[in-house]
Amino acid sequence: MNTPVTIASAGNTLPAALACLRQMGYSVSLVPGTELLRAERELEAFVAEDPLQLLGLVKLHELRGESWRPTESEVEDFLKLEPKSSGQSGSSNAINE
């Protein structure tokens, strides 16, 4: 039987994300003169504000490679998730694949 899993982006996920990056062979360091982090491995480099974002960029590249940029339809789907300025609450903007 599968156990449901919910993980929220929070401070306690950052050390785990850093450990995952290192386990995947990335070296992670601060970008000099900034508060940004840089993950590097061979010819790959990713820059983000925290380890969780870095891990997301690594996964994005892993899944999509050089074609990581969104298509027009993907941008449109993303914009549908953006909160409406009308102040509506309680409505779901979930997109089904």
N, C-alpha and C positions, 0 to 999 in steps of 0.2 A: 504494500500500500504506500502510495506517495504522500509525503507530508507537505502541506502547503508552506510556501516560503514567502515572506515579505521582508525586504531590507530597505530601509530608508536612508537617504543621503544624510549623514550626520558625522560628527567628529569621531565617533568610534569606528567608522568605516575607513578612515584615512590611513591608519597604520596597516590595516589589512591590505588596502590597495597598494601601498608602498611595498609590502612584502611580496605581493603578487608580481609586481613589476620586476623586482629583483629576482624572483623565482623564474621569471621568463627571460632572464639574462640581460635586463636593462640596468645601466648605471643611472642613478638619479642624483641630480645636484641642483643647487640654486643657481639661477642665472645672475651673474655678477651685476650689482647695481640695481637689482629689481627684487620683487617678492615672488617671482615666477620660478617654477621648477622645470627642469629639462631632463627628459629620459632619453638615453642614447643606447643604441645597440647596432654594431656594424655600420651600415649606411643609413640607418633610420634615426631620426631625431624628432621629438615631440615636446611642445612647450605648453604649459597650462598653469593655472593658479594653485592646484592641489593634486595630490596623488590620485584621487578618484577621477578627476577630469583627465589626467594623463592616461590612466587605464582605459577610459572611454575612447580617447584618441587612438590608442594602440589597437583596441578592438575594432574601431572603425576602419583603420588601415588594414587590419588582418582580414576583415570580411570583404572590403571593397577594393583594396589595393590602390593603384594609381587613379582609379575612377571613384574616389571617395566623395567628390563633390555631388551635391544633390541635383536631381533632375527638376524640371519645372513642376511636375506633378508632385514630387516629394516636398517642394517648397510650399505648394498650395495646401497639401495635407498638414504640414507643420503649422501654417498660418491658421488653419481651422482649430488648432489646439490653443491658440493664443486667447487669453481672457478678453471678453468683450468689454468695451468701455461703458456700456449701458448700465453696469452695476447689477446685472443678473447674477443671482446666486443659486446654488443648488442644482444647476444644470450640468450635465456631463458633455464634454466635447471629445469623448473618446473616438478614435478612428479605428475601424476594423479593417484588417488586411483582406 
